[in-house]
Amino acid sequence: KRGKALYNYGTIVPGMSDREGVSVFYRDPSGAVFHTYSSYARGIDMLNTAYNYLDLVPKGRDEDPDDTQGWVAYHDRY
């Protein structure tokens, strides 16, 4: 039985063991911690330098809408 996980401020039934995300925190001089930014899934593309460059070229990422990672050559799949 698959469990649930907290992701992007909600509860999901994950389809994989890990999901992408980034969070930024700030600690003020008194020691209080503030959560200032979070982004998940496609929202973290800006942190992937390769995608930033691909977005500049005529064909862009050239992704298949039904299989956006279809171009990936996995080293452990033959």
PyMOL Python script that loads the backbone (N, CA, C, O; Angstrom):
from pymol import cmd

cmd.read_pdbstr("""\
ATOM      1  N   LYS A   1       0.847  -1.178   0.000  1.00  0.00           N
ATOM      2  CA  LYS A   1       0.000   0.000   0.000  1.00  0.00           C
ATOM      3  C   LYS A   1       0.888   1.235   0.000  1.00  0.00           C
ATOM      4  O   LYS A   1       1.825   1.341   0.792  1.00  0.00           O
ATOM      5  N   ARG A   2       0.592   2.143  -0.873  1.00  0.00           N
ATOM      6  CA  ARG A   2       1.373   3.367  -0.990  1.00  0.00           C
ATOM      7  C   ARG A   2       0.833   4.418  -0.022  1.00  0.00           C
ATOM      8  O   ARG A   2      -0.378   4.576   0.135  1.00  0.00           O
ATOM      9  N   GLY A   3       1.746   5.123   0.614  1.00  0.00           N
ATOM     10  CA  GLY A   3       1.344   6.151   1.553  1.00  0.00           C
ATOM     11  C   GLY A   3       1.157   7.497   0.888  1.00  0.00           C
ATOM     12  O   GLY A   3       1.191   7.612  -0.337  1.00  0.00           O
ATOM     13  N   LYS A   4       0.958   8.508   1.706  1.00  0.00           N
ATOM     14  CA  LYS A   4       0.798   9.879   1.229  1.00  0.00           C
ATOM     15  C   LYS A   4       2.005  10.686   1.662  1.00  0.00           C
ATOM     16  O   LYS A   4       2.714  10.316   2.598  1.00  0.00           O
ATOM     17  N   ALA A   5       2.231  11.791   0.972  1.00  0.00           N
ATOM     18  CA  ALA A   5       3.363  12.657   1.294  1.00  0.00           C
ATOM     19  C   ALA A   5       2.930  14.111   1.206  1.00  0.00           C
ATOM     20  O   ALA A   5       2.035  14.458   0.436  1.00  0.00           O
ATOM     21  N   LEU A   6       3.570  14.950   1.997  1.00  0.00           N
ATOM     22  CA  LEU A   6       3.350  16.389   1.889  1.00  0.00           C
ATOM     23  C   LEU A   6       4.250  16.914   0.785  1.00  0.00           C
ATOM     24  O   LEU A   6       5.455  16.660   0.784  1.00  0.00           O
ATOM     25  N   TYR A   7       3.662  17.651  -0.162  1.00  0.00           N
ATOM     26  CA  TYR A   7       4.417  18.190  -1.291  1.00  0.00           C
ATOM     27  C   TYR A   7       3.700  19.426  -1.801  1.00  0.00           C
ATOM     28  O   TYR A   7       2.496  19.391  -2.054  1.00  0.00           O
ATOM     29  N   ASN A   8       4.434  20.512  -1.951  1.00  0.00           N
ATOM     30  CA  ASN A   8       3.878  21.761  -2.472  1.00  0.00           C
ATOM     31  C   ASN A   8       2.660  22.202  -1.653  1.00  0.00           C
ATOM     32  O   ASN A   8       1.630  22.587  -2.206  1.00  0.00           O
ATOM     33  N   TYR A   9       2.799  22.137  -0.338  1.00  0.00           N
ATOM     34  CA  TYR A   9       1.775  22.563   0.619  1.00  0.00           C
ATOM     35  C   TYR A   9       0.479  21.772   0.501  1.00  0.00           C
ATOM     36  O   TYR A   9      -0.595  22.281   0.825  1.00  0.00           O
ATOM     37  N   GLY A  10       0.575  20.554   0.046  1.00  0.00           N
ATOM     38  CA  GLY A  10      -0.598  19.699  -0.040  1.00  0.00           C
ATOM     39  C   GLY A  10      -0.203  18.252   0.186  1.00  0.00           C
ATOM     40  O   GLY A  10       0.974  17.937   0.358  1.00  0.00           O
ATOM     41  N   THR A  11      -1.192  17.377   0.185  1.00  0.00           N
ATOM     42  CA  THR A  11      -0.946  15.951   0.356  1.00  0.00           C
ATOM     43  C   THR A  11      -1.127  15.262  -0.987  1.00  0.00           C
ATOM     44  O   THR A  11      -2.132  15.467  -1.668  1.00  0.00           O
ATOM     45  N   ILE A  12      -0.147  14.443  -1.365  1.00  0.00           N
ATOM     46  CA  ILE A  12      -0.222  13.711  -2.625  1.00  0.00           C
ATOM     47  C   ILE A  12       0.062  12.234  -2.377  1.00  0.00           C
ATOM     48  O   ILE A  12       0.629  11.867  -1.347  1.00  0.00           O
ATOM     49  N   VAL A  13      -0.331  11.400  -3.315  1.00  0.00           N
ATOM     50  CA  VAL A  13       0.102  10.008  -3.348  1.00  0.00           C
ATOM     51  C   VAL A  13       1.230   9.993  -4.370  1.00  0.00           C
ATOM     52  O   VAL A  13       0.975  10.059  -5.573  1.00  0.00           O
ATOM     53  N   PRO A  14       2.471   9.907  -3.907  1.00  0.00           N
ATOM     54  CA  PRO A  14       3.597  10.060  -4.828  1.00  0.00           C
ATOM     55  C   PRO A  14       3.702   8.917  -5.828  1.00  0.00           C
ATOM     56  O   PRO A  14       3.477   7.753  -5.495  1.00  0.00           O
ATOM     57  N   GLY A  15       4.049   9.276  -7.066  1.00  0.00           N
ATOM     58  CA  GLY A  15       4.261   8.281  -8.099  1.00  0.00           C
ATOM     59  C   GLY A  15       5.711   7.864  -8.188  1.00  0.00           C
ATOM     60  O   GLY A  15       6.069   7.000  -8.989  1.00  0.00           O
ATOM     61  N   MET A  16       6.550   8.479  -7.364  1.00  0.00           N
ATOM     62  CA  MET A  16       7.975   8.152  -7.350  1.00  0.00           C
ATOM     63  C   MET A  16       8.510   8.390  -5.946  1.00  0.00           C
ATOM     64  O   MET A  16       7.822   8.979  -5.112  1.00  0.00           O
ATOM     65  N   SER A  17       9.723   7.940  -5.679  1.00  0.00           N
ATOM     66  CA  SER A  17      10.259   8.032  -4.318  1.00  0.00           C
ATOM     67  C   SER A  17      10.736   9.431  -3.954  1.00  0.00           C
ATOM     68  O   SER A  17      10.748   9.788  -2.776  1.00  0.00           O
ATOM     69  N   ASP A  18      11.129  10.228  -4.941  1.00  0.00           N
ATOM     70  CA  ASP A  18      11.610  11.587  -4.679  1.00  0.00           C
ATOM     71  C   ASP A  18      10.929  12.561  -5.622  1.00  0.00           C
ATOM     72  O   ASP A  18      10.602  12.214  -6.757  1.00  0.00           O
ATOM     73  N   ARG A  19      10.715  13.784  -5.146  1.00  0.00           N
ATOM     74  CA  ARG A  19      10.185  14.857  -5.986  1.00  0.00           C
ATOM     75  C   ARG A  19      11.073  16.073  -5.803  1.00  0.00           C
ATOM     76  O   ARG A  19      11.666  16.276  -4.744  1.00  0.00           O
ATOM     77  N   GLU A  20      11.153  16.876  -6.848  1.00  0.00           N
ATOM     78  CA  GLU A  20      12.010  18.052  -6.833  1.00  0.00           C
ATOM     79  C   GLU A  20      11.332  19.218  -6.114  1.00  0.00           C
ATOM     80  O   GLU A  20      10.107  19.325  -6.066  1.00  0.00           O
ATOM     81  N   GLY A  21      12.161  20.069  -5.569  1.00  0.00           N
ATOM     82  CA  GLY A  21      11.663  21.256  -4.901  1.00  0.00           C
ATOM     83  C   GLY A  21      12.822  22.040  -4.320  1.00  0.00           C
ATOM     84  O   GLY A  21      13.902  21.498  -4.089  1.00  0.00           O
ATOM     85  N   VAL A  22      12.587  23.312  -4.090  1.00  0.00           N
ATOM     86  CA  VAL A  22      13.609  24.165  -3.491  1.00  0.00           C
ATOM     87  C   VAL A  22      12.908  25.135  -2.542  1.00  0.00           C
ATOM     88  O   VAL A  22      11.826  25.638  -2.843  1.00  0.00           O
ATOM     89  N   SER A  23      13.528  25.387  -1.406  1.00  0.00           N
ATOM     90  CA  SER A  23      12.995  26.340  -0.431  1.00  0.00           C
ATOM     91  C   SER A  23      14.116  27.251   0.032  1.00  0.00           C
ATOM     92  O   SER A  23      15.281  26.854   0.082  1.00  0.00           O
ATOM     93  N   VAL A  24      13.747  28.476   0.370  1.00  0.00           N
ATOM     94  CA  VAL A  24      14.706  29.463   0.872  1.00  0.00           C
ATOM     95  C   VAL A  24      14.211  29.946   2.230  1.00  0.00           C
ATOM     96  O   VAL A  24      13.027  30.227   2.414  1.00  0.00           O
ATOM     97  N   PHE A  25      15.139  30.036   3.175  1.00  0.00           N
ATOM     98  CA  PHE A  25      14.812  30.492   4.524  1.00  0.00           C
ATOM     99  C   PHE A  25      15.720  31.649   4.901  1.00  0.00           C
ATOM    100  O   PHE A  25      16.834  31.772   4.392  1.00  0.00           O
ATOM    101  N   TYR A  26      15.229  32.503   5.806  1.00  0.00           N
ATOM    102  CA  TYR A  26      16.011  33.631   6.307  1.00  0.00           C
ATOM    103  C   TYR A  26      15.938  33.613   7.828  1.00  0.00           C
ATOM    104  O   TYR A  26      14.862  33.456   8.406  1.00  0.00           O
ATOM    105  N   ARG A  27      17.090  33.774   8.468  1.00  0.00           N
ATOM    106  CA  ARG A  27      17.125  33.876   9.927  1.00  0.00           C
ATOM    107  C   ARG A  27      17.464  35.324  10.274  1.00  0.00           C
ATOM    108  O   ARG A  27      18.518  35.828   9.885  1.00  0.00           O
ATOM    109  N   ASP A  28      16.582  35.984  10.996  1.00  0.00           N
ATOM    110  CA  ASP A  28      16.845  37.380  11.357  1.00  0.00           C
ATOM    111  C   ASP A  28      17.776  37.442  12.567  1.00  0.00           C
ATOM    112  O   ASP A  28      18.062  36.414  13.180  1.00  0.00           O
ATOM    113  N   PRO A  29      18.245  38.629  12.912  1.00  0.00           N
ATOM    114  CA  PRO A  29      19.209  38.758  14.015  1.00  0.00           C
ATOM    115  C   PRO A  29      18.726  38.192  15.353  1.00  0.00           C
ATOM    116  O   PRO A  29      19.541  37.799  16.187  1.00  0.00           O
ATOM    117  N   SER A  30      17.407  38.149  15.563  1.00  0.00           N
ATOM    118  CA  SER A  30      16.892  37.610  16.829  1.00  0.00           C
ATOM    119  C   SER A  30      16.837  36.079  16.819  1.00  0.00           C
ATOM    120  O   SER A  30      16.582  35.461  17.853  1.00  0.00           O
ATOM    121  N   GLY A  31      17.076  35.471  15.657  1.00  0.00           N
ATOM    122  CA  GLY A  31      17.045  34.015  15.553  1.00  0.00           C
ATOM    123  C   GLY A  31      15.760  33.458  14.969  1.00  0.00           C
ATOM    124  O   GLY A  31      15.654  32.251  14.751  1.00  0.00           O
ATOM    125  N   ALA A  32      14.775  34.320  14.709  1.00  0.00           N
ATOM    126  CA  ALA A  32      13.525  33.855  14.102  1.00  0.00           C
ATOM    127  C   ALA A  32      13.792  33.428  12.659  1.00  0.00           C
ATOM    128  O   ALA A  32      14.532  34.093  11.935  1.00  0.00           O
ATOM    129  N   VAL A  33      13.191  32.324  12.253  1.00  0.00           N
ATOM    130  CA  VAL A  33      13.394  31.794  10.905  1.00  0.00           C
ATOM    131  C   VAL A  33      12.132  32.029  10.079  1.00  0.00           C
ATOM    132  O   VAL A  33      11.019  31.758  10.530  1.00  0.00           O
ATOM    133  N   PHE A  34      12.326  32.537   8.865  1.00  0.00           N
ATOM    134  CA  PHE A  34      11.225  32.821   7.954  1.00  0.00           C
ATOM    135  C   PHE A  34      11.400  32.013   6.674  1.00  0.00           C
ATOM    136  O   PHE A  34      12.488  31.960   6.101  1.00  0.00           O
ATOM    137  N   HIS A  35      10.324  31.390   6.239  1.00  0.00           N
ATOM    138  CA  HIS A  35      10.309  30.678   4.962  1.00  0.00           C
ATOM    139  C   HIS A  35       9.947  31.719   3.906  1.00  0.00           C
ATOM    140  O   HIS A  35       8.804  32.174   3.848  1.00  0.00           O
ATOM    141  N   THR A  36      10.921  32.100   3.065  1.00  0.00           N
ATOM    142  CA  THR A  36      10.717  33.219   2.149  1.00  0.00           C
ATOM    143  C   THR A  36      10.381  32.820   0.727  1.00  0.00           C
ATOM    144  O   THR A  36       9.853  33.639  -0.025  1.00  0.00           O
ATOM    145  N   TYR A  37      10.672  31.571   0.326  1.00  0.00           N
ATOM    146  CA  TYR A  37      10.420  31.178  -1.060  1.00  0.00           C
ATOM    147  C   TYR A  37      10.385  29.661  -1.171  1.00  0.00           C
ATOM    148  O   TYR A  37      11.153  28.965  -0.507  1.00  0.00           O
ATOM    149  N   SER A  38       9.503  29.161  -2.003  1.00  0.00           N
ATOM    150  CA  SER A  38       9.489  27.740  -2.362  1.00  0.00           C
ATOM    151  C   SER A  38       9.047  27.604  -3.801  1.00  0.00           C
ATOM    152  O   SER A  38       8.255  28.405  -4.297  1.00  0.00           O
ATOM    153  N   SER A  39       9.558  26.596  -4.464  1.00  0.00           N
ATOM    154  CA  SER A  39       9.126  26.279  -5.817  1.00  0.00           C
ATOM    155  C   SER A  39       9.228  24.771  -5.994  1.00  0.00           C
ATOM    156  O   SER A  39      10.122  24.126  -5.447  1.00  0.00           O
ATOM    157  N   TYR A  40       8.300  24.222  -6.765  1.00  0.00           N
ATOM    158  CA  TYR A  40       8.227  22.779  -6.946  1.00  0.00           C
ATOM    159  C   TYR A  40       7.996  22.446  -8.410  1.00  0.00           C
ATOM    160  O   TYR A  40       7.550  23.288  -9.190  1.00  0.00           O
ATOM    161  N   ALA A  41       8.307  21.201  -8.776  1.00  0.00           N
ATOM    162  CA  ALA A  41       8.055  20.648 -10.109  1.00  0.00           C
ATOM    163  C   ALA A  41       8.601  21.575 -11.193  1.00  0.00           C
ATOM    164  O   ALA A  41       9.778  21.934 -11.157  1.00  0.00           O
ATOM    165  N   ARG A  42       7.775  21.963 -12.146  1.00  0.00           N
ATOM    166  CA  ARG A  42       8.263  22.773 -13.262  1.00  0.00           C
ATOM    167  C   ARG A  42       8.701  24.167 -12.810  1.00  0.00           C
ATOM    168  O   ARG A  42       9.383  24.859 -13.566  1.00  0.00           O
ATOM    169  N   GLY A  43       8.347  24.586 -11.647  1.00  0.00           N
ATOM    170  CA  GLY A  43       8.736  25.901 -11.154  1.00  0.00           C
ATOM    171  C   GLY A  43      10.215  26.041 -10.845  1.00  0.00           C
ATOM    172  O   GLY A  43      10.695  27.160 -10.666  1.00  0.00           O
ATOM    173  N   ILE A  44      10.957  24.939 -10.776  1.00  0.00           N
ATOM    174  CA  ILE A  44      12.386  25.045 -10.474  1.00  0.00           C
ATOM    175  C   ILE A  44      13.251  25.033 -11.724  1.00  0.00           C
ATOM    176  O   ILE A  44      14.476  24.956 -11.629  1.00  0.00           O
ATOM    177  N   ASP A  45      12.622  25.110 -12.908  1.00  0.00           N
ATOM    178  CA  ASP A  45      13.391  25.126 -14.156  1.00  0.00           C
ATOM    179  C   ASP A  45      14.426  26.237 -14.188  1.00  0.00           C
ATOM    180  O   ASP A  45      15.499  26.070 -14.770  1.00  0.00           O
ATOM    181  N   MET A  46      14.117  27.365 -13.572  1.00  0.00           N
ATOM    182  CA  MET A  46      15.065  28.487 -13.608  1.00  0.00           C
ATOM    183  C   MET A  46      16.387  28.149 -12.927  1.00  0.00           C
ATOM    184  O   MET A  46      17.386  28.829 -13.160  1.00  0.00           O
ATOM    185  N   LEU A  47      16.412  27.126 -12.101  1.00  0.00           N
ATOM    186  CA  LEU A  47      17.644  26.727 -11.427  1.00  0.00           C
ATOM    187  C   LEU A  47      18.459  25.727 -12.240  1.00  0.00           C
ATOM    188  O   LEU A  47      19.590  25.410 -11.873  1.00  0.00           O
ATOM    189  N   ASN A  48      17.904  25.232 -13.327  1.00  0.00           N
ATOM    190  CA  ASN A  48      18.600  24.270 -14.181  1.00  0.00           C
ATOM    191  C   ASN A  48      19.233  25.032 -15.341  1.00  0.00           C
ATOM    192  O   ASN A  48      18.548  25.388 -16.300  1.00  0.00           O
ATOM    193  N   THR A  49      20.522  25.280 -15.258  1.00  0.00           N
ATOM    194  CA  THR A  49      21.220  26.085 -16.257  1.00  0.00           C
ATOM    195  C   THR A  49      21.075  25.511 -17.660  1.00  0.00           C
ATOM    196  O   THR A  49      20.934  26.271 -18.619  1.00  0.00           O
ATOM    197  N   ALA A  50      21.108  24.199 -17.802  1.00  0.00           N
ATOM    198  CA  ALA A  50      20.962  23.595 -19.132  1.00  0.00           C
ATOM    199  C   ALA A  50      19.636  23.999 -19.765  1.00  0.00           C
ATOM    200  O   ALA A  50      19.599  24.332 -20.950  1.00  0.00           O
ATOM    201  N   TYR A  51      18.548  23.975 -19.001  1.00  0.00           N
ATOM    202  CA  TYR A  51      17.253  24.378 -19.545  1.00  0.00           C
ATOM    203  C   TYR A  51      17.251  25.859 -19.908  1.00  0.00           C
ATOM    204  O   TYR A  51      16.630  26.244 -20.900  1.00  0.00           O
ATOM    205  N   ASN A  52      17.926  26.691 -19.132  1.00  0.00           N
ATOM    206  CA  ASN A  52      17.984  28.116 -19.463  1.00  0.00           C
ATOM    207  C   ASN A  52      18.585  28.325 -20.842  1.00  0.00           C
ATOM    208  O   ASN A  52      18.079  29.134 -21.619  1.00  0.00           O
ATOM    209  N   TYR A  53      19.653  27.612 -21.155  1.00  0.00           N
ATOM    210  CA  TYR A  53      20.272  27.730 -22.477  1.00  0.00           C
ATOM    211  C   TYR A  53      19.394  27.118 -23.562  1.00  0.00           C
ATOM    212  O   TYR A  53      19.254  27.702 -24.636  1.00  0.00           O
ATOM    213  N   LEU A  54      18.805  25.966 -23.308  1.00  0.00           N
ATOM    214  CA  LEU A  54      17.926  25.348 -24.304  1.00  0.00           C
ATOM    215  C   LEU A  54      16.739  26.248 -24.643  1.00  0.00           C
ATOM    216  O   LEU A  54      16.276  26.255 -25.784  1.00  0.00           O
ATOM    217  N   ASP A  55      16.249  26.995 -23.677  1.00  0.00           N
ATOM    218  CA  ASP A  55      15.116  27.883 -23.917  1.00  0.00           C
ATOM    219  C   ASP A  55      15.470  29.034 -24.854  1.00  0.00           C
ATOM    220  O   ASP A  55      14.569  29.708 -25.353  1.00  0.00           O
ATOM    221  N   LEU A  56      16.750  29.277 -25.104  1.00  0.00           N
ATOM    222  CA  LEU A  56      17.187  30.354 -25.995  1.00  0.00           C
ATOM    223  C   LEU A  56      17.264  29.934 -27.460  1.00  0.00           C
ATOM    224  O   LEU A  56      17.243  30.792 -28.343  1.00  0.00           O
ATOM    225  N   VAL A  57      17.353  28.645 -27.736  1.00  0.00           N
ATOM    226  CA  VAL A  57      17.573  28.180 -29.107  1.00  0.00           C
ATOM    227  C   VAL A  57      16.246  27.922 -29.823  1.00  0.00           C
ATOM    228  O   VAL A  57      15.222  27.722 -29.169  1.00  0.00           O
ATOM    229  N   PRO A  58      16.256  27.925 -31.179  1.00  0.00           N
ATOM    230  CA  PRO A  58      15.006  27.843 -31.939  1.00  0.00           C
ATOM    231  C   PRO A  58      14.094  26.671 -31.575  1.00  0.00           C
ATOM    232  O   PRO A  58      12.884  26.866 -31.460  1.00  0.00           O
ATOM    233  N   LYS A  59      14.626  25.468 -31.390  1.00  0.00           N
ATOM    234  CA  LYS A  59      13.767  24.322 -31.068  1.00  0.00           C
ATOM    235  C   LYS A  59      13.573  24.152 -29.567  1.00  0.00           C
ATOM    236  O   LYS A  59      12.861  23.249 -29.128  1.00  0.00           O
ATOM    237  N   GLY A  60      14.198  25.011 -28.790  1.00  0.00           N
ATOM    238  CA  GLY A  60      14.032  24.939 -27.345  1.00  0.00           C
ATOM    239  C   GLY A  60      14.383  23.581 -26.785  1.00  0.00           C
ATOM    240  O   GLY A  60      15.394  22.988 -27.162  1.00  0.00           O
ATOM    241  N   ARG A  61      13.570  23.098 -25.906  1.00  0.00           N
ATOM    242  CA  ARG A  61      13.810  21.791 -25.283  1.00  0.00           C
ATOM    243  C   ARG A  61      13.388  20.642 -26.191  1.00  0.00           C
ATOM    244  O   ARG A  61      13.755  19.492 -25.954  1.00  0.00           O
ATOM    245  N   ASP A  62      12.621  20.952 -27.225  1.00  0.00           N
ATOM    246  CA  ASP A  62      12.169  19.948 -28.195  1.00  0.00           C
ATOM    247  C   ASP A  62      11.528  18.752 -27.492  1.00  0.00           C
ATOM    248  O   ASP A  62      11.777  17.597 -27.837  1.00  0.00           O
ATOM    249  N   GLU A  63      10.696  19.062 -26.496  1.00  0.00           N
ATOM    250  CA  GLU A  63      10.068  18.015 -25.693  1.00  0.00           C
ATOM    251  C   GLU A  63       8.771  17.535 -26.324  1.00  0.00           C
ATOM    252  O   GLU A  63       8.015  18.320 -26.896  1.00  0.00           O
ATOM    253  N   ASP A  64       8.528  16.261 -26.214  1.00  0.00           N
ATOM    254  CA  ASP A  64       7.257  15.664 -26.594  1.00  0.00           C
ATOM    255  C   ASP A  64       6.285  15.965 -25.453  1.00  0.00           C
ATOM    256  O   ASP A  64       6.567  15.601 -24.311  1.00  0.00           O
ATOM    257  N   PRO A  65       5.157  16.614 -25.720  1.00  0.00           N
ATOM    258  CA  PRO A  65       4.227  16.964 -24.636  1.00  0.00           C
ATOM    259  C   PRO A  65       3.765  15.766 -23.809  1.00  0.00           C
ATOM    260  O   PRO A  65       3.411  15.914 -22.639  1.00  0.00           O
ATOM    261  N   ASP A  66       3.767  14.575 -24.419  1.00  0.00           N
ATOM    262  CA  ASP A  66       3.320  13.378 -23.708  1.00  0.00           C
ATOM    263  C   ASP A  66       4.445  12.665 -22.975  1.00  0.00           C
ATOM    264  O   ASP A  66       4.190  11.783 -22.155  1.00  0.00           O
ATOM    265  N   ASP A  67       5.693  13.041 -23.263  1.00  0.00           N
ATOM    266  CA  ASP A  67       6.849  12.396 -22.631  1.00  0.00           C
ATOM    267  C   ASP A  67       7.989  13.405 -22.560  1.00  0.00           C
ATOM    268  O   ASP A  67       8.936  13.337 -23.343  1.00  0.00           O
ATOM    269  N   THR A  68       7.895  14.343 -21.616  1.00  0.00           N
ATOM    270  CA  THR A  68       8.854  15.452 -21.569  1.00  0.00           C
ATOM    271  C   THR A  68      10.283  15.021 -21.275  1.00  0.00           C
ATOM    272  O   THR A  68      11.216  15.775 -21.552  1.00  0.00           O
ATOM    273  N   GLN A  69      10.476  13.845 -20.729  1.00  0.00           N
ATOM    274  CA  GLN A  69      11.825  13.354 -20.455  1.00  0.00           C
ATOM    275  C   GLN A  69      12.227  12.249 -21.432  1.00  0.00           C
ATOM    276  O   GLN A  69      13.164  11.500 -21.156  1.00  0.00           O
ATOM    277  N   GLY A  70      11.541  12.134 -22.560  1.00  0.00           N
ATOM    278  CA  GLY A  70      11.806  11.085 -23.528  1.00  0.00           C
ATOM    279  C   GLY A  70      13.199  11.127 -24.126  1.00  0.00           C
ATOM    280  O   GLY A  70      13.704  10.104 -24.588  1.00  0.00           O
ATOM    281  N   TRP A  71      13.824  12.286 -24.126  1.00  0.00           N
ATOM    282  CA  TRP A  71      15.160  12.441 -24.713  1.00  0.00           C
ATOM    283  C   TRP A  71      16.271  11.976 -23.775  1.00  0.00           C
ATOM    284  O   TRP A  71      17.417  11.845 -24.204  1.00  0.00           O
ATOM    285  N   VAL A  72      15.961  11.726 -22.518  1.00  0.00           N
ATOM    286  CA  VAL A  72      16.982  11.345 -21.539  1.00  0.00           C
ATOM    287  C   VAL A  72      17.499   9.942 -21.853  1.00  0.00           C
ATOM    288  O   VAL A  72      16.713   9.011 -22.031  1.00  0.00           O
ATOM    289  N   ALA A  73      18.820   9.798 -21.921  1.00  0.00           N
ATOM    290  CA  ALA A  73      19.449   8.491 -22.137  1.00  0.00           C
ATOM    291  C   ALA A  73      19.896   7.950 -20.782  1.00  0.00           C
ATOM    292  O   ALA A  73      20.998   8.248 -20.321  1.00  0.00           O
ATOM    293  N   TYR A  74      19.047   7.163 -20.154  1.00  0.00           N
ATOM    294  CA  TYR A  74      19.353   6.618 -18.836  1.00  0.00           C
ATOM    295  C   TYR A  74      20.501   5.618 -18.932  1.00  0.00           C
ATOM    296  O   TYR A  74      20.498   4.758 -19.813  1.00  0.00           O
ATOM    297  N   HIS A  75      21.459   5.717 -18.057  1.00  0.00           N
ATOM    298  CA  HIS A  75      22.617   4.827 -18.090  1.00  0.00           C
ATOM    299  C   HIS A  75      22.292   3.418 -17.604  1.00  0.00           C
ATOM    300  O   HIS A  75      23.066   2.491 -17.840  1.00  0.00           O
ATOM    301  N   ASP A  76      21.157   3.248 -16.931  1.00  0.00           N
ATOM    302  CA  ASP A  76      20.827   1.925 -16.396  1.00  0.00           C
ATOM    303  C   ASP A  76      19.619   1.281 -17.085  1.00  0.00           C
ATOM    304  O   ASP A  76      19.072   0.299 -16.583  1.00  0.00           O
ATOM    305  N   ARG A  77      19.203   1.828 -18.229  1.00  0.00           N
ATOM    306  CA  ARG A  77      18.095   1.252 -18.998  1.00  0.00           C
ATOM    307  C   ARG A  77      18.586   0.973 -20.416  1.00  0.00           C
ATOM    308  O   ARG A  77      19.191   1.832 -21.057  1.00  0.00           O
ATOM    309  N   TYR A  78      18.320  -0.224 -20.888  1.00  0.00           N
ATOM    310  CA  TYR A  78      18.796  -0.607 -22.219  1.00  0.00           C
ATOM    311  C   TYR A  78      17.660  -1.075 -23.084  1.00  0.00           C
ATOM    312  O   TYR A  78      17.874  -1.438 -24.241  1.00  0.00           O
TER     313      TYR A  78
END
""", "prot")
cmd.dss("prot")
cmd.show_as("cartoon", "prot")
cmd.util.cbc("prot")
cmd.orient("prot")
